[in-house]
Amino acid sequence: QIITFAIILFGLLVIASLYLRGREKRKEISQQYQQIKSVTDKIFDEMRTGVAVLDNIGTISLCNHAFDAIWGVRECIGSKWSDIIPEDDIILNDLLENNERGSESEITNIFNGVTKTLLISSSKIEANPDSTVIVVYDITKLKQYEKDSARKERISELGDLAAGVAHEIRNPLNTISIATQRLAAEFEPTDNKQEYHDFTSQIKSETKRLNEIITKFLALTHDHKKYNNKINLSEILEGFIKFISHETNQLKINLISEINKDLIINGNIDEVKQVFTNLYNNAKEAINKKTNKQIKISAIRNDQQVLIIFEDNGAGIPIENYDKIFTPYFTTKEAGTGLGLPMVYKIINKMGGEVKVSKSDLGGAKILIEF
């Protein structure tokens, strides 16, 4: 009996020892799991790529901070995909489609007032076929770089042709201009004198206008070096607003301005004034037919950036034209040349800035310049 008791006691001690060692091991594994989970949760939440898990009806069960930020919402968990982008049911169906290879979609839209281009990919979770992992990449800047590169390439190609074309056009223009001046000075018709003088004046006016268009075109295609001299945007803009205030009063335009002091950038004063003039003229023309005309001009500091904003309460710019308006000769105006905004883009790009277009809270267009 003593031997049996000793064996039982030994067995119990072994079992107890194994249990204690197992508990310690489980505790150690649990701690390691918590450490790994803490690290992975941190990585998951600090990823710049948006990640979410959707169930089979499109409800978001898990997402990271980047996913929330991309859509401009505070908390996506528990929301339906259709609550975020209700017009994109086709994309949702594509994302939730039961295929192991996954799917990929690209969308461009306005989210929380900001135009974004997003690349959305999806794949099924093998262990849970009813769940789909959604990965969202914000490729807005990448697309903008591609468009900028393509635009610069087009302008460069135009520049190669510009000098020759301008020479070929200007020669006959000068001849026409000289001939018209001589006709006006040396020839006097016996009949319809006023009609004759009106006609020669119109020819001179049109040749002058064509010559100005050629000059603008050459300036647009000419490759300038970036400026290194400091200029005070605040002072320039304040002076510009004083300059246009008489006209805005005459046209009954409610001109609103917000200008922070001492906004310094690298640039050229004359070219900055040209930018302001072009943007003001665009806004003025956009509200021409309105009764309650509004233009807002802002120059503010936002963290390390300097922002110049021109807004109006006109009809606005259709989203499909956002990328076209900076292309030379693209215009929706009957009398427009299509060189105003491309010139703005060229000057600001040369000064190291960016030009963006969106919808203004006033209801019309918003042109944002970032330095």
Beta strands, then each sheet from edge to edge (+ up, - down):
strand 1: 50-54
strand 2: 60-63
strand 3: 103-111
strand 4: 114-125
strand 5: 128-138
strand 6: 230-232
strand 7: 253-259
strand 8: 264-266
strand 9: 293-302
strand 10: 305-312
strand 11: 354-359
strand 12: 365-370
sheet 1: 2+ 1- 5+ 4- 3+
sheet 2: 6+ 8-
sheet 3: 7+ 9+ 10- 12+ 11-
end
